[in-house]
């Protein structure tokens, strides 16, 4: 998956990558549960409160920030 990362504006380059808003890019248990509750997801996206996602590659991102698809596995010993 990471071999498809492009040096786009997010990495200081000019290549065109495949971007999606952060809230649509992540697929962990938490995000899968959110996607099943459309009304709750709508409330998050329309609330005046700020939500941030902690990304292994990008750091802190907003829900609407465009990011590329990547993998950053965590190994537990």
C-alpha positions in Angstrom: 0.0 0.0 0.0 2.8 2.5 0.9 4.5 2.0 -2.5 1.5 3.9 -3.9 2.2 7.0 -1.8 3.0 10.0 -4.0 5.1 13.1 -3.2 2.1 15.3 -3.3 1.5 18.7 -1.5 1.2 16.9 1.8 4.9 15.8 1.5 6.2 19.0 -0.2 5.9 17.7 -3.8 3.7 18.2 -6.8 2.6 14.7 -7.7 -1.1 13.8 -7.7 -2.1 11.1 -5.2 -5.3 9.5 -4.3 -6.7 11.6 -1.5 -9.8 11.2 0.6 -10.9 13.3 3.7 -9.4 11.7 6.8 -12.8 10.7 8.2 -13.4 8.6 5.1 -9.9 7.2 4.9 -9.6 5.4 8.2 -11.1 2.0 8.7 -10.4 0.9 12.2 -13.0 -0.5 14.6 -13.9 3.0 15.8 -14.3 4.4 12.3 -16.3 1.4 11.1 -18.7 1.8 14.0 -19.1 5.5 13.2 -19.9 4.8 9.5 -22.7 2.5 10.6 -24.3 5.4 12.5 -25.0 7.9 9.7 -26.8 10.3 12.0 -23.9 10.3 14.5 -21.4 10.9 11.7 -23.5 13.8 10.4 -23.6 15.3 13.9 -19.8 15.1 14.1 -19.3 16.7 10.7 -21.8 19.6 11.5 -20.9 20.3 15.1 -19.2 23.5 16.0 -16.7 21.5 18.0 -13.3 20.5 16.6 -12.3 16.9 16.2 -8.8 15.8 15.4 -7.5 12.4 14.3 -4.0 11.2 15.4 -2.4 9.8 12.3 0.7 7.6 12.3 1.9 9.3 9.1 0.4 12.8 9.2 0.2 13.5 12.9 -2.9 15.5 13.9 -5.4 16.0 11.1 -8.8 17.4 10.8 -11.8 15.2 9.7 -11.9 16.9 6.3 -8.1 17.0 5.7 -7.2 15.2 2.5 -4.8 12.3 3.1 -3.4 9.5 1.0 -4.0 5.8 1.8 -1.1 4.3 3.8 -0.4 1.6 6.3 1.6 2.1 9.5 1.4 -1.2 11.4 2.0 -1.3 15.1 3.9 -4.3 16.4 3.2 -5.5 20.0 5.9 -7.6 21.6 
